[in-house]
């Protein structure tokens, strides 16, 4: 298969002028392949698929340093043409090169009419509110290929993905003499968000607040495109009418998340038996990857609700609603805003197969005063037979929790220097609070590089009990100084574990080591790295008081560039 490549010119509209060299000396010709064709059904046979000449917008950015991802700017714009076999060629018809450094690539394909975004961090995206003629061509394909491609990448493979969600309404009947599906009218999707703002550099999509009605095709099998969003429980999602029947049909659905690149099919069965009274309506919903021919991943059985009882709830905790995070095999399912009355939850039970069970992995419980707490489960199976019970005893030190092991339970109120242990409040919802230590060590890391600006001064990370405070202080200092967080390896490694993780304070790591007999059994079970009282562990706590380049380790205060073993911590 022949590939096309072309030289970057200096035109603002047709080339990437900010960082990419026009010279080809020792440079690498830029070539691209994409998966765009794979994202359309019947890609090589359908006339409505992507065709040769279709335009793709890319932003190509040269990195200033090999390990720092470059974000796109408007002057990095390159217009591309889509070829017959997945190749992308520069619309200016020239060869393009980039020098020895790495490049990052961002881009999109959008068949809907649109203007070039002025701010790439605030790119307006939307779908039509009238899709009665079928508007699959409104789909938005997005790519973030920030891998730092080097010269030997030939060609660069861009994996585009769908930004929007596809919603399908499939109406069926077993009584065609009374329900004539050829006379469907006023088919609508209700109160969905149709506008949003995309940050092209991060891929984060923020939805608008205005909810619209979307007019759907007048067909028993019709589809529309909307932005990803959450759907509330018992929400009226669809309505339609059938000629000769005065009252509209309304389809209320359980809570759901519409995720980008997913297709949600609602199968609605409507029957009206002559002389047998009111209309009978049933529905189920299934989910699969957009344009995939694979079988449906998830099936929600028609409308039956199940009841689950919460037991062993801590005294003083009045739970009002819950979010459940369920799984069957590798398939994940989230049920949001389930009402809880007298510690009982009622919801539609989603299954992969009829009669199948689900694994409950996590829940977020909301109490009457608006507070919330997370609760994690191990090996908890729900059968959906109205006999399920979920126990919520207060967790204890040494339990597996949220990807780590609990080392303190209760809302921390202080630290007892005499007993060398945390003081906590265990009343009500606070009984479910606490902190965990990661099961894995992050290795031997420096507090900061001796060339960093934080090495020569105390920057205020002096909290002894809460490393999250120190981590925020260091992160703010780095931003204000225009430095890169990689110069602060211990903080960077902890933050890279994900949301909420931080470099622990001195009393946190001291207490973790003191609890090793209780913590290590679960760490072994989870295949982690044992905590050892002979190992020197680092903390985020600076010595301060005029000692500008020292931080506390489990053996002594030491210079910030003297590495120690790091264990990440987070509160829950």
C-alpha positions in Angstrom: 0.0 0.0 0.0 1.4 3.3 -1.0 1.8 6.0 1.7 1.8 9.7 1.2 4.0 12.3 3.0 4.7 16.0 2.4 7.0 18.8 3.5 5.7 21.5 6.0 5.3 25.0 4.6 5.1 28.2 6.5 1.4 28.9 5.8 -0.6 29.5 8.9 -3.6 27.6 7.5 -1.9 24.7 5.9 1.1 24.0 8.0 2.5 23.6 11.5 4.7 26.8 11.8 5.4 26.9 15.5 7.7 24.0 16.2 8.2 21.9 13.0 11.1 22.7 10.8 10.7 23.3 7.0 14.1 21.7 6.4 14.5 18.0 5.7 18.1 17.8 6.8 18.4 14.8 9.1 14.7 15.1 9.5 12.0 12.4 9.3 9.2 12.6 6.7 5.9 12.7 8.5 3.5 9.9 7.4 0.2 9.0 9.0 -2.1 6.1 9.0 -5.5 6.3 10.7 -8.3 4.0 11.7 -11.0 6.3 10.5 -12.3 3.8 7.9 -12.7 1.2 10.6 -15.1 3.4 12.5 -17.8 3.4 9.8 -20.0 0.4 9.0 -19.4 -1.4 5.7 -16.4 0.9 5.3 -15.4 -0.1 1.8 -18.8 -0.7 0.4 -21.1 2.0 1.7 -21.3 5.3 -0.2 -21.9 7.2 3.1 -18.6 6.1 4.6 -15.4 8.2 4.7 -14.1 8.9 1.2 -10.9 10.0 -0.5 -10.6 13.7 -0.1 -12.5 14.0 3.2 -10.7 16.6 5.4 -9.1 15.8 8.7 -7.6 18.5 11.0 -4.4 17.7 12.9 -2.3 19.7 15.2 1.4 18.7 15.1 3.6 20.0 17.9 7.4 19.5 18.3 8.5 18.9 21.9 11.0 21.3 23.4 12.3 18.5 25.6 12.0 14.7 25.0 10.1 14.0 28.2 7.6 16.9 28.3 4.4 16.6 26.4 3.7 19.6 24.1 0.1 20.9 24.0 -1.4 22.1 20.7 -1.9 25.7 19.7 -3.8 27.2 16.8 -0.7 27.9 14.8 0.1 24.1 14.8 -2.9 23.4 12.5 -2.4 21.1 9.6 -5.2 20.3 7.2 -5.1 16.7 6.0 -6.9 14.7 3.2 -8.2 11.3 3.9 -7.0 8.6 1.4 -8.7 5.5 0.2 -6.9 3.1 2.4 -6.6 5.0 5.7 -3.6 7.2 4.8 -3.6 10.9 5.6 -1.9 13.3 3.3 -1.2 17.0 3.8 -3.7 19.2 2.0 -1.1 21.6 0.8 0.4 18.9 -1.4 3.9 19.2 -0.1 6.2 16.9 1.9 6.6 17.6 5.6 9.4 16.8 7.9 10.3 17.2 11.6 13.7 17.2 13.2 15.4 14.9 15.7 13.0 15.8 18.5 9.7 14.1 19.3 6.3 15.3 18.2 2.8 15.1 19.7 -0.3 14.9 17.5 -3.9 15.9 18.2 -6.8 16.1 15.8 -10.3 15.5 14.8 -12.7 14.7 11.9 -16.2 16.3 12.0 -18.5 16.0 9.0 -20.8 18.6 10.5 -20.2 22.2 9.4 -18.0 23.9 11.9 -15.4 26.7 12.1 -11.8 26.3 13.2 -11.6 26.7 17.0 -10.0 29.9 18.3 -9.2 28.4 21.7 -8.2 24.7 21.6 -8.9 24.4 25.3 -12.5 25.6 24.6 -13.6 24.0 21.3 -17.4 24.2 21.0 -19.0 20.9 19.9 -22.7 20.2 19.4 -25.3 17.9 17.7 -28.5 18.9 15.9 -31.8 19.0 17.8 -33.6 17.9 14.7 -32.2 14.6 13.5 -35.5 13.4 11.9 -33.7 12.8 8.6 -30.9 10.8 10.3 -27.7 12.6 11.1 -25.0 10.0 11.6 -22.7 12.5 9.8 -22.7 14.7 12.9 -20.4 12.3 14.6 -17.1 13.7 15.8 -13.9 11.7 15.7 -11.1 12.7 18.0 -7.5 11.7 18.4 -5.0 12.4 21.1 -1.7 10.8 20.2 0.6 12.4 22.7 3.1 9.7 22.8 6.1 11.7 21.7 6.7 10.1 18.3 10.4 9.9 17.4 12.0 9.9 13.9 11.8 6.1 13.6 8.0 6.1 13.7 7.0 5.4 10.1 4.2 5.8 9.5 2.5 7.2 12.7 -0.7 5.3 13.4 -3.5 7.6 14.7 -6.3 5.8 16.6 -9.3 8.1 16.3 -12.3 7.5 18.6 -15.9 8.7 18.7 -16.6 11.7 20.9 -20.4 11.3 20.9 -22.8 8.6 21.9 -25.3 6.9 19.7 -28.9 6.2 20.9 -31.1 3.8 19.1 -34.9 3.3 19.7 -36.3 0.0 18.4 -40.1 -0.3 18.7 -41.7 -3.7 18.3 -45.2 -5.1 18.6 -46.9 -8.4 18.6 -50.3 -6.8 17.9 -49.8 -5.1 14.5 -53.6 -4.7 13.9 -53.9 -2.3 16.8 -50.3 -0.9 16.9 -49.4 0.1 13.4 -45.7 0.9 13.5 -45.8 2.5 10.1 -47.8 5.3 11.6 -45.3 6.5 14.2 -45.2 10.2 14.7 -43.6 12.7 17.1 -40.7 10.5 18.0 -38.5 12.4 20.5 -35.6 12.1 22.8 -36.2 14.2 25.9 -34.0 16.5 28.0 -30.6 15.6 26.8 -27.5 17.8 26.5 -26.6 18.7 22.9 -23.8 21.2 23.4 -20.4 21.0 25.1 -16.8 22.3 25.2 -13.9 20.0 24.3 -10.3 20.6 25.5 -8.5 19.3 22.4 -5.2 18.9 24.4 -6.6 16.8 27.2 -9.6 15.2 25.5 -11.9 16.3 28.4 -15.4 17.2 27.3 -17.5 19.5 29.5 -21.2 19.4 28.7 -23.4 22.4 28.5 -26.2 22.9 31.0 -29.1 23.4 28.5 -31.2 20.3 27.9 -33.0 19.9 24.6 -35.5 17.7 22.9 -34.1 15.8 19.9 -36.5 15.0 17.1 -35.9 11.4 15.9 -36.8 9.7 12.5 -40.4 8.5 12.3 -39.3 4.9 12.1 -39.7 1.8 14.3 -35.8 1.6 14.3 -34.3 5.1 14.5 -31.1 6.5 15.9 -29.7 9.8 17.0 -26.3 11.2 18.2 -25.9 13.1 21.5 -23.1 14.1 23.8 -21.9 11.8 26.6 -23.8 12.4 29.8 -25.5 10.9 32.8 -29.2 10.0 32.7 -31.1 10.1 36.0 -33.2 7.3 37.4 -36.8 7.0 36.3 -36.3 9.7 33.6 -38.6 10.0 30.6 -36.1 9.5 27.8 -38.3 8.7 24.8 -41.8 9.5 23.7 -43.7 8.7 20.5 -47.2 8.5 19.2 -49.1 6.2 16.9 -51.8 7.5 14.7 -55.2 6.6 16.0 -54.1 6.4 19.7 -54.5 9.7 21.4 -52.1 9.4 24.3 -48.4 9.4 23.6 -46.2 6.5 24.8 -43.5 7.5 27.2 -40.4 5.4 28.1 -38.9 5.9 31.5 -35.5 4.4 32.0 -33.2 3.6 34.9 -30.1 5.6 35.7 -27.3 5.2 33.1 -24.1 6.8 31.8 -24.0 7.5 28.1 -20.3 7.1 27.3 -18.5 8.3 24.2 -18.1 5.7 21.4 -20.9 3.5 22.8 -24.3 2.6 21.2 -27.3 2.3 23.5 -30.2 0.4 22.0 -33.6 0.6 23.8 -35.9 -2.2 22.7 -39.5 -1.1 23.4 -42.3 -3.7 22.9 -45.8 -2.2 22.7 -48.9 -4.4 22.6 -52.6 -3.5 22.6 -54.8 -6.6 22.5 -58.4 -6.0 21.2 -60.8 -5.9 24.0 -58.1 -6.5 26.6 -57.8 -3.1 28.2 -54.9 -0.7 28.3 -51.7 -0.8 26.3 -48.9 -3.1 27.6 -45.3 -1.7 27.2 -42.0 -3.5 28.1 -38.5 -2.4 27.4 -34.9 -3.6 27.7 -31.6 -1.8 26.9 -28.4 -3.1 25.5 -24.9 -1.5 25.0 -22.1 -2.2 22.6 -19.2 -0.4 20.9 -20.4 2.0 18.2 -20.3 0.3 14.8 -19.1 -2.9 16.3 -20.6 -6.2 15.0 -19.9 -7.9 18.3 -22.8 -9.1 20.4 -24.2 -6.7 23.0 -22.1 -6.5 26.1 -24.8 -5.6 28.6 -28.4 -6.5 28.9 -30.8 -4.9 31.3 -33.8 -7.2 31.8 -37.2 -5.6 31.2 -38.3 -3.3 34.0 -38.3 -5.7 37.0 -36.9 -4.1 40.1 -34.9 -5.8 42.8 -34.5 -4.9 46.4 -31.2 -5.0 48.3 -31.0 -4.5 52.1 -28.1 -2.6 53.7 -27.1 -4.1 57.0 -24.6 -3.2 59.8 -24.9 0.5 59.0 -23.0 2.6 61.6 -25.0 4.4 64.3 -26.1 7.9 63.3 -25.7 7.2 59.5 -29.0 7.9 57.6 -28.3 6.9 54.0 -30.6 8.6 51.4 -29.2 7.4 48.1 -26.4 5.4 46.6 -24.2 5.0 43.5 -23.3 1.4 42.7 -20.3 0.2 40.6 -20.9 -3.3 39.4 -19.1 -5.7 37.1 -19.6 -9.0 35.3 -16.3 -10.3 34.0 -14.6 -7.4 32.3 -17.8 -5.5 31.7 -18.4 -2.5 34.0 -21.8 -1.1 34.9 -22.7 2.0 37.0 -26.1 2.7 38.6 -26.4 6.3 39.9 -28.7 8.0 42.4 -30.5 5.0 43.7 -33.0 6.0 46.4 -32.4 4.3 49.8 -35.4 4.1 52.1 -35.1 2.3 55.5 -31.7 1.0 54.3 -33.4 -0.7 51.3 -32.3 0.0 47.7 -34.6 -0.7 44.7 -33.3 -0.6 41.2 -33.3 -2.4 37.8 -30.8 -5.2 38.0 -28.4 -5.1 35.0 -27.1 -8.5 33.8 -25.0 -10.0 31.0 -27.2 -13.1 30.8 -30.6 -13.8 32.2 -30.3 -15.1 35.8 -26.7 -14.0 36.0 -25.1 -12.4 39.1 -23.0 -9.2 39.4 -19.9 -8.4 41.4 -20.3 -5.3 43.6 -16.9 -3.5 43.6 -17.6 -0.1 45.1 -20.5 2.1 46.2 -20.8 5.8 47.1 -23.4 6.3 49.8 -25.0 9.8 50.4 -26.4 10.7 53.8 -29.3 13.0 54.7 -27.1 16.0 55.4 -25.4 15.9 52.0 -22.2 14.2 53.0 -21.0 11.1 51.2 -18.6 8.2 51.7 -17.0 5.5 49.5 -17.3 1.9 50.4 -15.2 -0.9 48.8 -16.1 -4.6 48.6 -14.2 -7.8 48.0 -15.8 -10.8 46.4 -19.3 -9.5 46.9 -21.8 -11.1 44.5 -25.4 -9.8 44.0 -27.9 -12.3 42.6 -30.8 -9.9 42.1 -33.3 -12.2 43.7 -34.7 -9.7 46.3 -32.8 -11.6 49.0 -29.5 -9.8 48.6 -28.0 -8.1 51.7 -25.0 -5.8 51.7 -23.2 -5.4 55.0 -21.5 -2.0 55.8 -19.4 -2.6 58.9 -16.9 0.1 59.7 -13.6 -0.9 58.0 -10.6 -1.7 60.1 -6.8 -1.3 60.0 -5.3 -3.9 57.7 -8.3 -4.3 55.4 -7.9 -4.2 51.6 -9.4 -0.9 50.5 -9.4 1.2 47.2 -6.2 -0.3 45.8 -4.3 -0.3 49.1 -4.4 -1.2 52.7 -6.0 0.8 55.5 -3.6 2.1 58.1 -5.9 4.5 60.0 -9.7 4.5 60.4 -11.8 7.5 61.3 -11.6 11.2 60.5 -8.1 12.3 61.6 -8.2 15.0 64.3 -4.6 15.0 65.4 -1.5 13.0 66.3 -0.6 11.8 69.8 3.2 12.3 70.0 3.4 10.3 73.3 1.7 7.2 71.9 2.9 7.8 68.3 -0.6 7.2 66.9 -3.3 9.2 65.1 -6.3 10.6 67.0 -9.5 10.0 65.1 -13.3 10.7 65.3 -15.3 7.5 64.7 -18.8 9.0 65.1 -21.4 8.5 62.4 -20.1 8.8 58.8 -16.6 9.4 60.2 -16.5 5.7 61.0 -16.1 5.1 57.3 -13.3 7.6 56.8 -9.6 6.8 57.0 -6.4 6.6 55.0 -4.7 3.8 53.0 -1.1 3.0 52.0 -0.4 1.6 48.5 0.5 -2.0 48.5 3.4 -1.4 46.1 6.6 0.5 46.7 7.4 3.3 44.2 11.1 2.6 44.7 13.9 4.9 45.9 13.2 8.5 44.9 14.5 12.0 45.7 12.3 14.6 47.3 13.6 16.9 44.6 16.5 17.3 42.2 19.4 19.4 43.5 19.0 21.7 40.5 15.3 22.4 41.3 14.2 25.7 42.8 12.7 23.9 45.8 16.1 22.5 46.8 17.6 25.7 48.0 14.6 26.9 50.1 11.9 25.7 52.5 8.7 26.1 50.5 6.2 25.4 53.2 5.6 21.7 53.0 6.0 21.3 56.8 2.8 19.6 57.8 3.6 16.5 59.9 0.2 14.7 59.7 -1.2 15.2 56.2 0.9 14.7 53.1 -1.9 15.9 50.9 -1.4 19.4 52.3 2.4 19.2 51.6 1.7 17.8 48.1 -0.6 20.7 47.3 2.0 23.2 48.6 4.7 21.7 46.4 2.4 21.5 43.3 1.5 25.2 43.7 5.2 26.1 44.2 6.1 24.2 41.0 3.4 26.0 39.0 4.3 29.4 40.3 8.0 28.8 39.5 7.3 27.5 36.0 9.1 24.2 36.8 8.3 20.7 35.8 7.0 18.2 38.4 9.5 15.6 37.2 12.2 17.6 39.1 10.3 16.4 42.2 10.4 12.6 41.6 8.7 11.4 44.9 5.8 13.8 44.5 5.5 13.0 40.8 5.4 9.2 41.3 2.7 9.5 44.0 0.5 11.8 41.9 0.9 9.5 38.9 -0.9 6.7 40.8 -4.1 8.6 40.2 -6.6 10.9 41.8 -6.2 11.4 45.6 -2.8 9.8 46.0 0.0 11.8 47.6 3.5 11.7 49.2 2.8 11.0 52.9 3.8 13.3 55.7 6.4 12.3 58.4 3.8 11.0 61.0 1.9 9.1 58.3 4.9 7.1 57.1 6.1 6.7 60.7 2.7 5.2 61.8 2.6 3.0 58.7 5.9 1.4 59.7 4.7 1.0 63.2 1.6 -1.0 62.0 3.5 -3.3 59.6 2.5 -6.5 61.5 -1.2 -5.6 60.8 -0.7 -4.2 57.3 1.7 -6.8 55.8 -0.8 -9.8 55.7 -3.1 -8.0 53.2 -0.1 -6.6 51.3 1.1 -10.2 50.8 -2.4 -11.2 49.8 -2.4 -8.4 47.2 1.0 -9.3 45.8 2.6 -6.1 47.0 5.9 -5.1 48.6 6.2 -5.7 52.3 6.7 -2.8 54.7 10.0 -3.2 56.6 11.2 -1.4 59.7 14.8 -1.6 58.6 14.0 0.3 55.3 14.5 4.0 55.1 11.3 5.6 53.9 10.9 9.2 52.7 8.2 11.7 53.6 6.9 15.0 52.1 7.6 17.0 55.3 10.3 19.6 55.2 12.4 20.3 58.3 11.8 24.1 57.9 12.9 26.5 60.6 15.8 27.8 58.5 17.0 24.3 57.3 16.1 24.9 53.7 17.2 21.7 52.0 16.3 19.0 54.5 13.3 16.7 54.7 12.3 14.0 57.1 13.1 10.3 56.5 12.4 7.4 58.8 16.0 7.5 60.0 16.6 11.3 60.2 16.3 14.6 58.5 18.4 14.6 55.3 19.1 16.6 52.1 16.2 16.7 49.7 18.3 15.0 46.9 19.1 12.0 49.1 16.7 9.4 47.9 14.5 7.1 50.1 11.9 4.5 49.5 8.5 6.0 48.7 5.0 4.6 49.5 2.0 6.6 48.2 -1.0 7.3 50.5 -4.5 8.6 50.0 -7.5 9.4 52.2 -10.9 7.9 51.5 
